[in-house]
Amino acid sequence: MELLVFGHAGTPAVVFPTSCGRFFEFEDRGMVHAIHAKLEAGQVQLFCVDSVDGESWYSRSAAPRERITRQMQYESYIMEELLPMVRRENGSPHLATIGCSFGGYHAVTMALRHPDVFSSFLSMSGTFDLAPFLSGYYDQDCYFNLPLHFLPNLSDPWYLDRYRHNSYTLATAVHDPCWDENERLARLLREKNIPCRFDVWGEQAGHDWPWWQRMMQAYL
């Protein structure tokens, strides 16, 4: 798995690409340049990872059970291979996840599944209703990888206590097709008394890189 690292200090953040995107996407799309001053000042450090979406959620040639299995293998890579490297590079006690669109799904799900490891997430125009990607298949692993499904029933104090001490941001826009999904997720978090900043950008804002660049500048 290839990746790129930007910055030398500050809060480390695992950056997930959009649907089937690559590890160089954030650089190519101007997201790194958008916060270059903060990177140079040592305020944040980005670890831009590759994706396996084409082998998991987007793999129509694979059986649904194989898709979710591949997603869980990807999570194992993040937790067991990437994070030890992050910790060697950066000793900060905080750790964030960041993503746009489908990357927002990964950022949110990874942070919610491991609230003792990730202290914050920033999701920009995230998409969270992934049940249609499973072609009707459903099991426990699917359930625990779909925040809109597992959050309503969550009562475990181990998770809830950690969520309530973390920092979560959901940003969407007036012309974002994922607005409703973000609003649903924000409402679920608040119903559990989990603090979550939920912003809907106006000014003709939509589901695209120029707006995500501005969101990065605003929230990081």
Contacts in CASP RR format, 6 or more apart in sequence:
PFRMAT RR
TARGET T0000
AUTHOR 0000-0000-0000
METHOD contacts of the structure
MODEL  1
MELLVFGHAGTPAVVFPTSCGRFFEFEDRGMVHAIHAKLEAGQVQLFCVD
SVDGESWYSRSAAPRERITRQMQYESYIMEELLPMVRRENGSPHLATIGC
SFGGYHAVTMALRHPDVFSSFLSMSGTFDLAPFLSGYYDQDCYFNLPLHF
LPNLSDPWYLDRYRHNSYTLATAVHDPCWDENERLARLLREKNIPCRFDV
WGEQAGHDWPWWQRMMQAYL
1 49 0 8 1.000
1 50 0 8 1.000
1 77 0 8 1.000
1 81 0 8 1.000
1 82 0 8 1.000
2 22 0 8 1.000
2 23 0 8 1.000
2 50 0 8 1.000
3 23 0 8 1.000
3 47 0 8 1.000
3 48 0 8 1.000
3 49 0 8 1.000
3 50 0 8 1.000
3 82 0 8 1.000
4 23 0 8 1.000
4 24 0 8 1.000
4 26 0 8 1.000
4 27 0 8 1.000
4 46 0 8 1.000
4 47 0 8 1.000
4 48 0 8 1.000
5 45 0 8 1.000
5 46 0 8 1.000
5 47 0 8 1.000
5 48 0 8 1.000
5 89 0 8 1.000
6 27 0 8 1.000
6 32 0 8 1.000
6 39 0 8 1.000
6 45 0 8 1.000
6 46 0 8 1.000
6 48 0 8 1.000
7 39 0 8 1.000
7 40 0 8 1.000
7 42 0 8 1.000
7 44 0 8 1.000
7 45 0 8 1.000
7 46 0 8 1.000
8 42 0 8 1.000
8 45 0 8 1.000
9 42 0 8 1.000
9 43 0 8 1.000
9 45 0 8 1.000
9 90 0 8 1.000
10 42 0 8 1.000
10 43 0 8 1.000
10 44 0 8 1.000
10 45 0 8 1.000
10 90 0 8 1.000
10 92 0 8 1.000
11 43 0 8 1.000
11 44 0 8 1.000
11 45 0 8 1.000
11 92 0 8 1.000
11 94 0 8 1.000
11 95 0 8 1.000
11 96 0 8 1.000
12 44 0 8 1.000
12 45 0 8 1.000
12 47 0 8 1.000
12 86 0 8 1.000
12 89 0 8 1.000
12 90 0 8 1.000
12 91 0 8 1.000
12 92 0 8 1.000
12 94 0 8 1.000
12 95 0 8 1.000
12 96 0 8 1.000
13 44 0 8 1.000
13 45 0 8 1.000
13 46 0 8 1.000
13 47 0 8 1.000
13 95 0 8 1.000
13 96 0 8 1.000
13 97 0 8 1.000
13 98 0 8 1.000
13 122 0 8 1.000
13 220 0 8 1.000
14 47 0 8 1.000
14 49 0 8 1.000
14 78 0 8 1.000
14 82 0 8 1.000
14 86 0 8 1.000
14 95 0 8 1.000
14 96 0 8 1.000
14 97 0 8 1.000
14 98 0 8 1.000
14 107 0 8 1.000
14 110 0 8 1.000
14 118 0 8 1.000
15 26 0 8 1.000
15 31 0 8 1.000
15 46 0 8 1.000
15 47 0 8 1.000
15 48 0 8 1.000
15 49 0 8 1.000
15 97 0 8 1.000
15 98 0 8 1.000
15 99 0 8 1.000
16 49 0 8 1.000
16 51 0 8 1.000
16 97 0 8 1.000
16 98 0 8 1.000
16 99 0 8 1.000
16 102 0 8 1.000
16 103 0 8 1.000
16 104 0 8 1.000
16 106 0 8 1.000
16 107 0 8 1.000
16 110 0 8 1.000
17 23 0 8 1.000
17 25 0 8 1.000
17 26 0 8 1.000
17 48 0 8 1.000
17 49 0 8 1.000
17 50 0 8 1.000
17 51 0 8 1.000
17 99 0 8 1.000
17 103 0 8 1.000
18 25 0 8 1.000
18 99 0 8 1.000
18 100 0 8 1.000
18 101 0 8 1.000
18 102 0 8 1.000
18 103 0 8 1.000
19 53 0 8 1.000
19 58 0 8 1.000
19 101 0 8 1.000
19 102 0 8 1.000
19 103 0 8 1.000
20 51 0 8 1.000
20 53 0 8 1.000
20 54 0 8 1.000
20 58 0 8 1.000
20 102 0 8 1.000
21 50 0 8 1.000
21 51 0 8 1.000
21 53 0 8 1.000
22 50 0 8 1.000
22 51 0 8 1.000
23 48 0 8 1.000
23 49 0 8 1.000
23 50 0 8 1.000
24 48 0 8 1.000
25 48 0 8 1.000
26 32 0 8 1.000
26 46 0 8 1.000
26 48 0 8 1.000
27 33 0 8 1.000
27 48 0 8 1.000
29 209 0 8 1.000
29 212 0 8 1.000
29 213 0 8 1.000
30 209 0 8 1.000
30 213 0 8 1.000
31 209 0 8 1.000
31 212 0 8 1.000
31 213 0 8 1.000
31 216 0 8 1.000
32 39 0 8 1.000
32 46 0 8 1.000
34 213 0 8 1.000
34 214 0 8 1.000
34 216 0 8 1.000
34 217 0 8 1.000
35 44 0 8 1.000
35 216 0 8 1.000
35 217 0 8 1.000
35 220 0 8 1.000
38 44 0 8 1.000
38 220 0 8 1.000
39 45 0 8 1.000
39 46 0 8 1.000
43 220 0 8 1.000
44 220 0 8 1.000
45 89 0 8 1.000
45 90 0 8 1.000
46 98 0 8 1.000
47 82 0 8 1.000
47 85 0 8 1.000
47 86 0 8 1.000
49 78 0 8 1.000
49 82 0 8 1.000
51 74 0 8 1.000
51 103 0 8 1.000
51 106 0 8 1.000
52 70 0 8 1.000
52 71 0 8 1.000
52 73 0 8 1.000
52 74 0 8 1.000
53 102 0 8 1.000
55 62 0 8 1.000
55 70 0 8 1.000
56 62 0 8 1.000
56 67 0 8 1.000
56 68 0 8 1.000
56 70 0 8 1.000
56 71 0 8 1.000
56 74 0 8 1.000
57 67 0 8 1.000
57 71 0 8 1.000
57 102 0 8 1.000
57 130 0 8 1.000
57 133 0 8 1.000
58 133 0 8 1.000
59 66 0 8 1.000
59 67 0 8 1.000
59 70 0 8 1.000
62 70 0 8 1.000
63 137 0 8 1.000
64 134 0 8 1.000
64 135 0 8 1.000
64 136 0 8 1.000
64 137 0 8 1.000
64 142 0 8 1.000
65 137 0 8 1.000
65 139 0 8 1.000
67 133 0 8 1.000
67 134 0 8 1.000
68 134 0 8 1.000
68 137 0 8 1.000
68 139 0 8 1.000
68 141 0 8 1.000
68 142 0 8 1.000
68 145 0 8 1.000
69 141 0 8 1.000
71 145 0 8 1.000
72 141 0 8 1.000
72 145 0 8 1.000
75 110 0 8 1.000
75 113 0 8 1.000
78 110 0 8 1.000
79 114 0 8 1.000
79 117 0 8 1.000
83 95 0 8 1.000
83 117 0 8 1.000
86 95 0 8 1.000
93 119 0 8 1.000
94 119 0 8 1.000
94 120 0 8 1.000
95 117 0 8 1.000
95 118 0 8 1.000
95 119 0 8 1.000
95 120 0 8 1.000
96 118 0 8 1.000
96 119 0 8 1.000
96 120 0 8 1.000
96 121 0 8 1.000
96 122 0 8 1.000
97 106 0 8 1.000
97 107 0 8 1.000
97 108 0 8 1.000
97 110 0 8 1.000
97 111 0 8 1.000
97 118 0 8 1.000
97 120 0 8 1.000
97 121 0 8 1.000
97 122 0 8 1.000
98 104 0 8 1.000
98 107 0 8 1.000
98 121 0 8 1.000
98 122 0 8 1.000
98 123 0 8 1.000
98 124 0 8 1.000
98 216 0 8 1.000
99 106 0 8 1.000
99 107 0 8 1.000
99 122 0 8 1.000
99 123 0 8 1.000
99 124 0 8 1.000
99 126 0 8 1.000
100 123 0 8 1.000
100 124 0 8 1.000
100 125 0 8 1.000
100 126 0 8 1.000
100 209 0 8 1.000
100 212 0 8 1.000
101 124 0 8 1.000
101 125 0 8 1.000
101 126 0 8 1.000
101 127 0 8 1.000
101 178 0 8 1.000
101 207 0 8 1.000
102 126 0 8 1.000
102 127 0 8 1.000
103 123 0 8 1.000
103 126 0 8 1.000
104 121 0 8 1.000
104 123 0 8 1.000
104 124 0 8 1.000
104 125 0 8 1.000
104 126 0 8 1.000
104 127 0 8 1.000
105 123 0 8 1.000
105 126 0 8 1.000
105 127 0 8 1.000
105 128 0 8 1.000
105 130 0 8 1.000
107 121 0 8 1.000
107 122 0 8 1.000
107 123 0 8 1.000
108 121 0 8 1.000
108 123 0 8 1.000
108 126 0 8 1.000
108 128 0 8 1.000
108 147 0 8 1.000
108 168 0 8 1.000
108 170 0 8 1.000
108 185 0 8 1.000
109 145 0 8 1.000
109 146 0 8 1.000
109 147 0 8 1.000
110 118 0 8 1.000
110 121 0 8 1.000
111 118 0 8 1.000
111 120 0 8 1.000
111 121 0 8 1.000
111 166 0 8 1.000
111 168 0 8 1.000
112 121 0 8 1.000
112 147 0 8 1.000
112 151 0 8 1.000
112 159 0 8 1.000
112 163 0 8 1.000
113 144 0 8 1.000
113 145 0 8 1.000
115 159 0 8 1.000
115 162 0 8 1.000
115 163 0 8 1.000
115 166 0 8 1.000
116 162 0 8 1.000
118 166 0 8 1.000
119 166 0 8 1.000
119 167 0 8 1.000
120 166 0 8 1.000
120 167 0 8 1.000
120 168 0 8 1.000
120 169 0 8 1.000
121 168 0 8 1.000
121 169 0 8 1.000
122 169 0 8 1.000
122 171 0 8 1.000
122 215 0 8 1.000
122 219 0 8 1.000
122 220 0 8 1.000
123 169 0 8 1.000
123 170 0 8 1.000
123 171 0 8 1.000
123 182 0 8 1.000
124 171 0 8 1.000
124 172 0 8 1.000
124 211 0 8 1.000
124 212 0 8 1.000
124 215 0 8 1.000
124 216 0 8 1.000
125 171 0 8 1.000
125 172 0 8 1.000
125 173 0 8 1.000
125 176 0 8 1.000
125 178 0 8 1.000
125 182 0 8 1.000
125 206 0 8 1.000
125 207 0 8 1.000
125 211 0 8 1.000
125 212 0 8 1.000
126 170 0 8 1.000
126 172 0 8 1.000
126 178 0 8 1.000
126 181 0 8 1.000
126 182 0 8 1.000
127 178 0 8 1.000
127 181 0 8 1.000
128 146 0 8 1.000
128 147 0 8 1.000
128 148 0 8 1.000
128 178 0 8 1.000
128 181 0 8 1.000
128 182 0 8 1.000
128 184 0 8 1.000
128 185 0 8 1.000
129 148 0 8 1.000
129 181 0 8 1.000
130 145 0 8 1.000
130 146 0 8 1.000
131 138 0 8 1.000
131 142 0 8 1.000
131 146 0 8 1.000
131 149 0 8 1.000
134 142 0 8 1.000
142 149 0 8 1.000
143 149 0 8 1.000
143 150 0 8 1.000
144 150 0 8 1.000
147 185 0 8 1.000
147 188 0 8 1.000
148 181 0 8 1.000
148 184 0 8 1.000
148 185 0 8 1.000
148 188 0 8 1.000
151 185 0 8 1.000
151 188 0 8 1.000
151 189 0 8 1.000
151 192 0 8 1.000
152 188 0 8 1.000
152 191 0 8 1.000
154 160 0 8 1.000
154 192 0 8 1.000
160 192 0 8 1.000
160 193 0 8 1.000
160 194 0 8 1.000
163 189 0 8 1.000
163 192 0 8 1.000
163 194 0 8 1.000
164 193 0 8 1.000
164 194 0 8 1.000
164 195 0 8 1.000
167 195 0 8 1.000
167 197 0 8 1.000
168 189 0 8 1.000
168 194 0 8 1.000
168 195 0 8 1.000
168 196 0 8 1.000
168 197 0 8 1.000
169 196 0 8 1.000
169 197 0 8 1.000
169 198 0 8 1.000
169 199 0 8 1.000
169 219 0 8 1.000
170 182 0 8 1.000
170 185 0 8 1.000
170 186 0 8 1.000
170 196 0 8 1.000
170 197 0 8 1.000
170 198 0 8 1.000
170 199 0 8 1.000
171 182 0 8 1.000
171 198 0 8 1.000
171 199 0 8 1.000
171 201 0 8 1.000
171 215 0 8 1.000
171 219 0 8 1.000
172 178 0 8 1.000
172 179 0 8 1.000
172 182 0 8 1.000
172 183 0 8 1.000
172 198 0 8 1.000
172 199 0 8 1.000
172 200 0 8 1.000
172 201 0 8 1.000
173 179 0 8 1.000
173 200 0 8 1.000
173 201 0 8 1.000
173 202 0 8 1.000
173 205 0 8 1.000
173 206 0 8 1.000
173 207 0 8 1.000
173 211 0 8 1.000
174 200 0 8 1.000
174 201 0 8 1.000
174 202 0 8 1.000
174 204 0 8 1.000
174 205 0 8 1.000
174 206 0 8 1.000
175 204 0 8 1.000
175 205 0 8 1.000
175 206 0 8 1.000
175 207 0 8 1.000
176 182 0 8 1.000
176 205 0 8 1.000
176 206 0 8 1.000
176 207 0 8 1.000
177 207 0 8 1.000
178 207 0 8 1.000
179 200 0 8 1.000
182 198 0 8 1.000
183 198 0 8 1.000
186 196 0 8 1.000
186 198 0 8 1.000
189 195 0 8 1.000
189 196 0 8 1.000
190 196 0 8 1.000
201 211 0 8 1.000
201 214 0 8 1.000
201 215 0 8 1.000
205 211 0 8 1.000
END
